[in-house]
Amino acid sequence: MAKALTTKAVEAAKPDPAKRYEVPDPALSGLYLVVQSSGVKSWALRYRFGGKPAKLTLAGR
């Protein structure tokens, strides 16, 4: 099994001033760390419901 994103890896993720980006968690399919250009970090979960793709975002600070 792949290793999950660690606290150290999340803290080390630096913002890209040009765009937001996502870092997938290799241990949990569909879980992503979202890093905004402002530096705000949040978590997103991509999943399927009723055969349609959906996304749940947990807001960051």
C-alpha positions as CSV (number, residue, x, y, z in Angstrom):
1,M,0.0,0.0,0.0
2,A,1.2,3.5,-0.8
3,K,2.1,5.9,2.0
4,A,-0.4,8.5,2.9
5,L,0.4,12.2,2.8
6,T,2.1,13.1,6.0
7,T,1.7,16.2,8.2
8,K,5.2,17.3,7.1
9,A,4.3,16.9,3.4
10,V,1.1,18.9,3.8
11,E,2.9,21.7,5.7
12,A,5.7,21.7,3.0
13,A,3.2,22.2,0.1
14,K,3.9,25.8,-1.1
15,P,1.4,27.9,-3.1
16,D,2.0,28.5,-6.8
17,P,1.2,32.2,-7.4
18,A,-0.1,31.5,-10.9
19,K,-2.7,28.8,-10.1
20,R,-4.2,26.4,-7.6
21,Y,-3.1,22.8,-7.7
22,E,-4.0,19.4,-6.2
23,V,-1.8,16.8,-4.5
24,P,-3.4,13.3,-4.5
25,D,-3.1,11.2,-1.4
26,P,-1.6,7.9,-2.7
27,A,-3.1,5.9,0.2
28,L,-6.7,7.0,-0.3
29,S,-8.2,7.0,-3.7
30,G,-10.1,10.2,-4.5
31,L,-8.6,12.3,-1.6
32,Y,-6.7,15.4,-2.6
33,L,-4.9,18.3,-0.9
34,V,-5.9,21.5,-2.6
35,V,-3.4,24.4,-2.4
36,Q,-4.8,27.8,-3.5
37,S,-2.5,30.5,-5.0
38,S,-3.2,32.5,-1.8
39,G,-1.7,29.7,0.3
40,V,-5.0,28.4,1.7
41,K,-5.0,24.6,1.9
42,S,-8.1,22.4,1.9
43,W,-9.1,18.8,1.3
44,A,-11.3,17.5,-1.5
45,L,-12.8,14.1,-2.0
46,R,-13.9,13.0,-5.5
47,Y,-16.4,10.2,-5.7
48,R,-19.3,8.8,-7.7
49,F,-22.9,9.0,-6.6
50,G,-25.7,7.5,-8.7
51,G,-23.1,7.0,-11.5
52,K,-22.3,10.7,-11.7
53,P,-19.0,12.3,-10.5
54,A,-19.2,14.4,-7.4
55,K,-16.7,16.4,-5.2
56,L,-16.8,17.2,-1.5
57,T,-14.5,20.0,-0.3
58,L,-13.6,20.6,3.3
59,A,-12.7,24.3,3.6
60,G,-9.3,25.3,4.8
61,R,-8.0,28.4,6.5
